[in-house]
Amino acid sequence: MTVLEDIDRALATVIDPELRKPITELGMVAGRRIDGGAVTVEVLLTISGCPLRDTITRDVDAAVAGLPGVTSVAVQLGVMTQEQRDRLKEQLRGPAGAKGIPFNDEGSLTRVYAVASGKGGVGKSSVTVNLAVAMAAQGLRVGIVDADVYGFSVPSLLGISQPPTRVDEMILPPVAYDVKVISIGMFISGNQPVAWRGPMLHRALEQFLSDVHFGDLDVLFLDLPPGTGDIAISVAQLLPSSELLVVTTPQTAAADVAERAGTIASQTGQKVSGVIENMSWLELPGGERMELFGTGGGPALAGRLTEAMGYPVPLLGSIPLEIALREGGDSGSPIVAGASESAAARELRTIALTLARRPRGLDNLRLKVTPS
């Protein structure tokens, strides 16, 4: 009995790589038995083609193999019945697998940041990914919706190649660097373009927000396409409490266009939480700074948005241009995920820390308490 109790405790430490909960809590352990020192663990997968079955098998083996008295571990994989899947969905999403956008629920404390830019090429997606990974490294629960349907790039920036897992109509997002991610790029083959009109874009974003099970997040990032088109309007409609982070380069032309991406918040009722200046300078081997795209765009944009919005819009940080930052994106290894102490990595972590220090808001949240 003591050995079985040890096995149960060990299995409770095995986390499902997609749902990020213990497999014991999810009802995935169908049984366990021991014969001498040989342990057999029966694990139920959510679907037969679960892409992470090998990961689950390896994690169960590692958790149990080191226990006293255990000489071998055999993991037998099965598949949940429809009834078991229904129970799991109800556990995760509430009675009858409640539909809707959970981030709009009255009790949701998730802070939603929509990362915007006036034009393409300013590094908005790279900034989004690195901020998300840096915040996850601080212990926060973080997700990303790659809302740039035409120019999706988040999966490659994070090195994600596996598709999402579908449990009936519920979609489980892949996880990289402890960040849950969904992108239209996970649903098409190769590098084919997406040629959709506005209503299709709105429906795709709505499905990402309602059908994808992110769980309880501290922060959700949306990587928006550049400009003030259909997706920017849809985000404001579908997530009215979302806040804008505006990314620009120091170049005056880029800052002028980015101002439009920020001031749209005055029409949609969103808040602009800050400006991030990217590609601020290039540090030369001798330590000098070469300002390839000029100077002052970020502070000027923050000042103009402060005036336009009628409240302080801070410059959250200025990120230098670095080869390592670009290489990290090309290889799917964000620069903040490693031990890099380069100027860009430090600045990205500082911005992430600033955003992380903002507590999950209790403003306007009705607490369900009544006098006794």
N, C-alpha and C positions, 0 to 999 in steps of 0.2 A: 504493500500500500504506500509506503514511503517513497519508493522509486516512482510509482505512478503519479504521486503528488508532485514529485520533482519534475517529471515529464510535463505535467499540466502547467506548472509554473514556467517551464522553459518554452512551451508552445505559446504561452501568453505574451512572450517577447517577440514572436515572429509577426512582422507587420506586412500586411498585404501591400505590394508595391504600388497599386493603383488607388485603392481606397484609403490607404494610410491609417488603417486601424488593425488591431491584433486579429489574427485569423480565428482565435477562440471567440472573440466578441462578435465576429461576423457569421458564426455558425458554420465555418469551413472545416472544422475538425469533426469528422464523423465517428472516429474511434481511435483508440490506441491500446496496444497490448504488449506484454513483455513475456518472452519465453527464455528463461535463463538470463543471458545478457543481451539477447536479440530483441530489439524494439521495432514494432511495426506501427506506423502512424497512417491513418486513412484521412486524406484531405480532399474536400470537395471543391472543385473549381467552379466559378460562376458560369462559364461556358466551356464547351469541349475544346475549342480552338484558342484557349487563353494564351496570348503571346508571351506571358511571363511565367508559364508553368515551370520552366527550368529554374527561374529565380526562386520561386516558392519552394520547390523541392530542395534546392541548395540551402536555403535559409532554415528550413525545418531540420535538415540533417545536421547543420552546424549548431543549432540550438540544443539538440538532444544528444549528439555524439559525445560531448564532453562530460556528461553526467556520470557520477560514480556508479559503477555496476553495469554501465552500458557498454557492450562490446561491438554492436553493430546497429545500424539504423536502416530500415527499409520504408520508403515513402510510397504509399499506394494512392494514385490519383483517381478520383471519380468526378462526376459532374452533378451539380445541383439539379433537383427536379424543379418543375415549374412552380410547385407549391413553395419549395424552399427559396427560389428566386423571388417570388412574390413577398415572402416574409422579409427577405433581405432588403428589397426595395422599400417596403413599408418602414423598416427600421431606419433606412437612410433618409427617406424623403417624407416620412409621415404617412398617415392613413391613406390607403389607396394610391400610394405613390404620387402625392400631390403635385400637380403641375404648377406652372407659373415661374416667375423670376425670383428666386429666393433672396436676392440682394435688395429687393424692394419690400420685403416683409417688414412689418412694424418692428419686430424684434431684432432685425439684422444689424450687426455692429461692424460689418465689413466696410472698410474705406475703399472707395472705387476711384482710381485715377485713370483718366483718359489722356494718353500722351499724344499731343497734337503738334503739327508743324504747318507752316504756311506752304512750304514747297518740299519736294523730295530731295534726298541727298544730303540732309543735314545730320544724319546719324540717329534719327529718332528710334528706330527699332533696336539698334545697338545699345542706346541709352536705356530703353525699356527693359531689355533682357538683363543688363548688368545691374540695374537697380533692383529688379525682382530677385536675382540670385543673391545679391548682397543682403537684402532684407530677410531672405530665407536663411542665410547663414547666421543672422542675428536671432534665429529661433522663431520667426514669424511664419504663419501659414500663408502662402502666397500663390496666386494663380495669374495666368496671362491668357487673355483672349486676343488672338491675332486677328484684329478687325480690318486689317489692310488686305481685303479680299483679292484685289488685283495684284498687289505687290507683296504677297505674304513672304516672310523670311524668318520668322521666329523659330520654326522647327530646326532649320539648318544652323541658326546662330547658337542653338542649344544642343546640337548634335542628336536630335530626335529623329529616328527613322521608323519606329514601330507605329502602326495605326492605333487609334483608340479602340478600346474593347466595348462592345455593345452588349448590354444585358437587357434584352427585349428592346424597349424604346429608350432606355437610359444609357447614356454614353459616359464611359469612364476615361478621363483625359490621361494621356501619358505624363510621366513625371521625369524631370531631369533637374539635377542639383536641388532637389526638394521643392521644385516649382511645378505646379500642375499647369498643363498647356493644352490649348485647343486651337486649331487652325484649319482653314479650308484646304491648305496644302496636304493635310493628312487624309483627304478624301478623294484626291485626284491622282492619276498615275503620271509619273515622270515630271516633266517641266511644262505641262500643258497650260495654256492661259485660261483664265476664267473670264467669260464674256457675258456678263449679266447686267440687266437694267436695274433701276432703283428698287422696285418691289422685291426682286429676288435677293438683293443685298440685304434689305430689311429683314426678310424671312430667315436668311441664313444666320444673321446676328441674333435674332430672336431665338432661334433654335439652339445656338451655342449657349445662350444665357439660361434657357429653360430646361433643355434636355440633357445638358452636360452636368454631371454631378461633381461639383468642386468640393462639397462638404463645407464645413465652417471655416471660412478664410478670414484672416486679419486684413489682408490687402488683396485687391484684384486690380491688375493693370489691363488696360485695353490699348493695344498698339493701333492707333487710327491711321488711315491713309492721309496723305497731305491734303491741305485745303479744307474747304467748308462745304463739302458735297453731301451726298445721300447718307453716308455712314455717320458723319458727324451729327447730322440731324437725327438719325435713328437712335444713336447713343443717348442723346438728350431726351428723346421720347421714352426709350426703354429703361434708362437708368437716370431718372431726373435728379438724383442726389449725387451723381458722379461729379468729380472735380477735374479741372483741366490742368495739365502740366504742359507748358509750351516750350518746345525745343527750337533753338535757332543757332546760327553761326554768328561770329562777330560782324559779318559783312552787312552793310547798311541795307542792301537790297533784300537779303534774307530776313532781316529783322522787320522791315516794312511789311513783307508778306506775312510773316508770322503774327504780326499785330492783328491781322484780320482773323486768323485762326483763334486768337484769344478773345477778341471782342465779340465773337459770335455768342459767347456766354451771356452777354447782356440781352440777347434775344431769346436764348433757350432757358434762362434761369439758372444756369450752372455757375459754379464758383471757379475762378482761376486761382490755383493754389501756389503757382510759382513759375518762374522762367529758368530754363537750364541752357547755358551757352556751351555749345560743343565745338570742337576744333579751334579752341581759343588761341593756341600758339603751338609752335613746334620747337622743342628744345634741341639745340645744336650740340655737337660733341663737346664744344668748349664751354657749354653752360649758358650761352646766349639764347634768347628767345626770338624766333622768327615768326612774326604775326602774318601768316600767309593770307588770311581773310580780313585783315584790318583789325580794328579794335572798337570796343564800345557798343557793339550791337546788343549784347545781353542786358547790360545796365540800362541802355536807352529804351529797350523794349519793356523792361520791368517798370520803368518810370512812366511810359506812355500808357501801359495797361493799368497802373495804379490810378492814373488820372481818369482814364475812361471808365473804370469799374467803380470808382468811388471808395475803394478800400485798398490797403497795402497788398501789392503783388510783389513778393521778394524775388531777387535773383538768388536761386538756391545754390548755384555753383557754376564754375567755369572749368570745363574739361579740356585738357590739352590734346593735341593730335599726336598719337603714338603708333608706331608700327605694331607693337605688341597688342594693342587694342584691336587693330584690324586683323591681325593673325589669329587672335582668339575667336573672333567672329567667323573667320573662314574655316577654322578647325572645329567649331562647335564647343569651344572651351572658353567661356567668358573670362575676361581678365580678372574679375573680382573673385572667381572661384578658386584661384590658386593663391600662392603666397606672395604674389607680386606687390611690391611697395612702390611701384612707379607713381608718378604724379597723377596720371589718369585714374589708376586704381584707387589711390587715396581719396581723390575728389569724388569719385562715384560712391565709395563707401560713406563718405561724409554726407553726401546728399541723401543716401538711403537712410542713414542714421537720423537725419533731420526729419525725414518723412515718417520714420518708424516711431519717433518720439511723440508723434501726435496720437493720442489714445483713440481707441475705437470709440466713436462718438456716442454719448448718451443724450445729446441735445434732442429735444422733442420726442424722446422715447418714453412711452407710457409704461410705467411699471405696474404690473398686475397685482396690486395690493389693495386691500379693503380694510376698514377699521373692524376690529373684533368686538 
